[in-house]
Amino acid sequence: ALIVRSKSAVDNATPAGNGVMVEVLARLALLTGDDAWRARAEEIVSAFAAAVAQQAPAHATLVCGFDFLLGAEQIVIVGDRDEPAVAAMLRAAFGAPLPNRLVSTVRD
């Protein structure tokens, strides 16, 4: 007989892997522009939707990942991080009250 591990999205002493994966896939979708990553994140959320509806506080990581998936702000700064203007833009980006932000820098 095969041993089958149950998949859970309930947080314990460490965040649930499925919840973490939702945010990771959302970040990949933003960074790559590939909607397949977003679709996979949505599949995970759908798989646990009934459990979240019954016990939302136990699924905090999954809920936070879903929030990131729905409303992340992507900030892309073009230039070398060592340039004063780029450093100032990075400080502004990280100082802004945007809890769901993804900040990237690219060289021109």
C-alpha positions in Angstrom: 0.0 0.0 0.0 1.2 3.5 -0.8 1.7 6.0 2.0 -0.1 9.2 1.1 0.7 12.4 2.9 -2.2 14.7 3.4 -1.9 18.2 2.0 -2.7 21.0 4.4 -2.8 24.7 4.4 -3.1 25.1 8.1 -0.3 27.1 9.8 1.4 25.6 12.7 4.7 26.6 14.3 5.9 27.3 10.8 3.8 28.6 7.9 2.0 26.0 5.8 3.9 25.2 2.6 0.8 25.5 0.4 0.2 29.1 1.7 3.8 30.0 1.1 3.6 28.5 -2.4 0.7 30.8 -3.3 2.8 33.9 -2.7 5.9 32.4 -4.4 3.8 31.6 -7.5 2.3 35.1 -7.5 5.8 36.6 -7.3 6.9 34.4 -10.2 3.9 35.5 -12.3 4.8 39.1 -11.7 8.5 38.7 -12.4 8.1 36.6 -15.5 4.8 37.8 -16.9 3.8 34.1 -17.3 0.2 33.6 -16.3 0.7 29.9 -15.8 2.2 30.7 -12.4 -0.8 32.8 -11.5 -3.1 30.0 -12.6 -1.3 27.5 -10.4 -1.6 29.8 -7.4 -5.3 30.2 -8.0 -5.6 26.4 -8.2 -4.0 26.1 -4.7 -6.3 28.7 -3.3 -9.4 27.0 -4.8 -8.4 23.7 -3.4 -8.4 25.0 0.1 -11.3 27.6 -0.2 -13.8 25.5 1.8 -11.3 25.0 4.6 -10.5 28.7 4.7 -14.2 29.6 4.9 -14.5 27.4 8.0 -11.3 28.4 9.7 -9.8 31.5 8.2 -7.4 32.3 11.1 -5.8 28.9 10.8 -4.9 29.6 7.2 -3.3 33.0 7.7 -0.4 32.3 5.3 -2.7 31.1 2.5 -4.9 34.2 3.0 -1.9 36.5 2.9 -0.6 34.8 -0.2 -4.0 35.2 -1.9 -4.1 38.9 -0.9 -0.7 39.3 -2.5 -1.9 37.5 -5.6 -4.9 39.8 -5.9 -3.3 43.1 -5.2 0.4 43.2 -5.4 2.1 46.4 -6.6 5.1 45.8 -8.8 7.7 48.5 -8.8 10.6 48.3 -11.3 13.5 50.7 -11.1 15.8 50.9 -14.0 19.5 51.7 -13.3 22.4 50.7 -11.2 21.7 50.3 -7.5 24.9 52.2 -6.7 23.6 55.4 -8.5 22.3 58.0 -6.0 19.1 58.5 -7.9 18.3 54.8 -8.0 19.2 54.4 -4.3 16.8 57.3 -3.5 14.0 55.6 -5.6 14.6 52.3 -3.8 14.3 54.1 -0.4 11.1 55.6 -1.5 9.7 52.3 -2.8 10.5 50.5 0.4 9.3 53.4 2.5 5.9 53.6 0.8 3.0 52.1 2.7 2.5 49.3 0.3 2.4 46.0 2.2 2.0 43.9 -1.0 4.9 45.2 -3.1 7.4 43.6 -5.3 10.5 45.8 -6.0 12.9 45.0 -8.7 15.9 46.8 -10.2 17.2 46.2 -13.7 20.2 47.7 -15.4 19.6 49.7 -18.5 
